[in-house]
């Protein structure tokens, strides 16, 4: 009997909230990937496209780095993905007049249309995965991750 109750008490990684957060994030990403597939977007492409549109809506055209930071994508991956989005006619890259090394991103009308549809897919995916706990979960996660998300920083 003692062995049975010892098995009922979680041990090892099962007691770690980080373990469960990691696996929940994997499940969310896999579900989002499946749901975005009919639109021809990966989660990374979606995040960069939507982040570019959102940042541009808040101010001037964002730099490639600002979009990458908002999407949580490293510089090299962002460069490859943005190039692919540009080839599909969803984004345009313009040299930054203030910095010869940087590019400003402009979402095209086709990109805006696709982003709008994809954002609804992401909202539906959040509802599918998180249900009625989404608001509470966001409030718990936001202070943990806020320093990584430039959401409240204006574009330059």
C-alpha positions as CSV (number, residue, x, y, z in Angstrom):
1,X,0.0,0.0,0.0
2,X,2.8,2.4,0.8
3,X,4.3,1.7,-2.7
4,X,1.0,2.6,-4.3
5,X,0.6,6.0,-2.5
6,X,4.3,6.8,-3.2
7,X,3.5,6.3,-6.9
8,X,0.5,8.7,-6.6
9,X,2.8,11.5,-5.4
10,X,4.5,13.1,-8.4
11,X,8.3,13.0,-8.4
12,X,11.1,14.1,-10.6
13,X,10.1,16.3,-13.6
14,X,6.4,15.8,-12.9
15,X,6.6,18.3,-10.0
16,X,8.2,21.0,-12.1
17,X,6.0,23.7,-13.5
18,X,8.6,24.3,-16.1
19,X,8.3,20.7,-17.3
20,X,4.6,21.1,-17.8
21,X,5.0,24.5,-19.4
22,X,7.5,23.1,-21.9
23,X,5.2,20.3,-22.8
24,X,2.1,22.5,-23.0
25,X,4.1,24.9,-25.3
26,X,5.0,21.9,-27.5
27,X,1.4,20.8,-27.7
28,X,0.2,24.4,-28.5
29,X,2.8,24.8,-31.2
30,X,2.0,21.4,-32.8
31,X,-1.7,22.3,-32.8
32,X,-1.0,25.7,-34.3
33,X,1.2,24.2,-36.9
34,X,-1.6,21.8,-38.0
35,X,-4.2,24.6,-38.0
36,X,-2.0,27.0,-40.0
37,X,-0.9,24.3,-42.6
38,X,-4.0,24.9,-44.9
39,X,-2.9,28.6,-45.1
40,X,0.7,27.6,-46.1
41,X,2.2,29.1,-43.0
42,X,4.4,27.7,-40.3
43,X,4.1,29.1,-36.7
44,X,7.4,31.0,-37.2
45,X,6.2,32.5,-40.5
46,X,2.9,33.4,-38.9
47,X,4.6,35.0,-35.9
48,X,6.9,37.1,-38.0
49,X,4.1,38.2,-40.4
50,X,1.7,39.0,-37.7
51,X,4.4,40.8,-35.6
52,X,5.4,42.9,-38.6
53,X,1.8,43.9,-39.2
54,X,1.1,44.7,-35.6
55,X,4.3,46.7,-35.1
56,X,3.7,48.7,-38.3
57,X,0.1,49.4,-37.2
58,X,1.5,50.9,-34.0
59,X,4.0,53.3,-35.7
60,X,6.5,53.4,-38.5
61,X,7.7,50.4,-40.4
62,X,9.5,48.0,-38.0
63,X,13.0,46.9,-38.6
64,X,13.7,43.3,-39.3
65,X,15.2,43.0,-35.8
66,X,12.1,44.5,-34.1
67,X,9.9,42.0,-35.9
68,X,12.2,39.2,-34.9
69,X,12.3,40.3,-31.3
70,X,8.5,40.6,-31.1
71,X,8.1,37.1,-32.7
72,X,10.8,35.6,-30.4
73,X,12.9,34.5,-33.4
74,X,16.7,34.7,-33.6
75,X,18.3,37.0,-36.2
76,X,19.4,34.3,-38.6
77,X,16.1,32.4,-38.6
78,X,14.2,35.7,-39.0
79,X,16.3,36.6,-42.0
80,X,15.6,33.3,-43.8
81,X,11.9,33.3,-43.0
82,X,11.4,37.0,-43.9
83,X,13.2,36.3,-47.2
84,X,10.7,33.5,-47.9
85,X,7.7,35.7,-46.9
86,X,9.1,38.4,-49.3
87,X,9.4,35.8,-52.1
88,X,5.7,34.9,-51.6
89,X,4.8,38.6,-51.9
90,X,3.6,38.9,-48.2
91,X,6.3,41.3,-47.1
92,X,8.6,43.9,-48.6
93,X,12.1,44.8,-47.2
94,X,13.3,48.4,-47.6
95,X,16.7,49.6,-46.7
96,X,16.6,51.6,-43.4
97,X,17.6,55.2,-44.3
98,X,18.9,55.7,-40.7
99,X,21.0,52.4,-40.7
100,X,22.6,51.0,-43.8
101,X,22.8,47.5,-42.1
102,X,19.1,47.3,-41.3
103,X,15.9,46.7,-43.2
104,X,12.5,48.1,-42.6
105,X,9.6,45.7,-43.2
106,X,6.3,46.5,-44.9
107,X,3.5,44.0,-45.0
108,X,1.8,43.8,-48.4
109,X,-2.0,43.8,-48.9
110,X,-1.8,40.0,-49.6
111,X,0.3,39.7,-46.4
112,X,-2.3,41.7,-44.4
113,X,-5.1,39.5,-45.7
114,X,-3.3,36.3,-44.9
115,X,-2.2,37.6,-41.5
116,X,-5.8,38.5,-40.6
117,X,-7.0,34.9,-41.5
118,X,-4.0,33.4,-39.6
119,X,-4.6,35.5,-36.5
120,X,-8.1,34.1,-36.3
121,X,-6.6,30.6,-36.6
122,X,-4.3,31.4,-33.8
123,X,-7.1,32.8,-31.6
124,X,-9.2,29.6,-32.3
125,X,-6.1,27.5,-31.5
126,X,-5.7,29.3,-28.2
127,X,-9.4,28.7,-27.4
128,X,-9.0,25.0,-28.4
129,X,-6.0,24.5,-26.2
130,X,-6.6,26.9,-23.2
131,X,-10.4,27.1,-23.2
132,X,-11.8,29.3,-20.5
133,X,-8.4,29.5,-18.7
134,X,-6.8,31.7,-21.3
135,X,-7.1,35.0,-19.5
136,X,-5.9,33.5,-16.2
137,X,-3.0,31.7,-17.9
138,X,-1.9,34.9,-19.7
139,X,-1.9,36.9,-16.4
140,X,0.3,34.2,-14.8
141,X,2.7,34.0,-17.8
142,X,3.0,37.7,-18.6
143,X,5.1,38.8,-15.6
144,X,7.4,35.8,-16.2
145,X,8.0,36.6,-19.9
146,X,7.4,40.4,-20.0
147,X,11.1,41.2,-20.2
148,X,11.4,39.2,-23.4
149,X,8.4,40.7,-25.2
150,X,8.9,44.2,-26.6
151,X,5.1,44.6,-26.8
152,X,5.0,48.0,-25.0
153,X,8.0,49.5,-26.7
154,X,7.2,52.0,-29.5
155,X,8.9,51.3,-32.9
156,X,11.7,53.7,-33.8
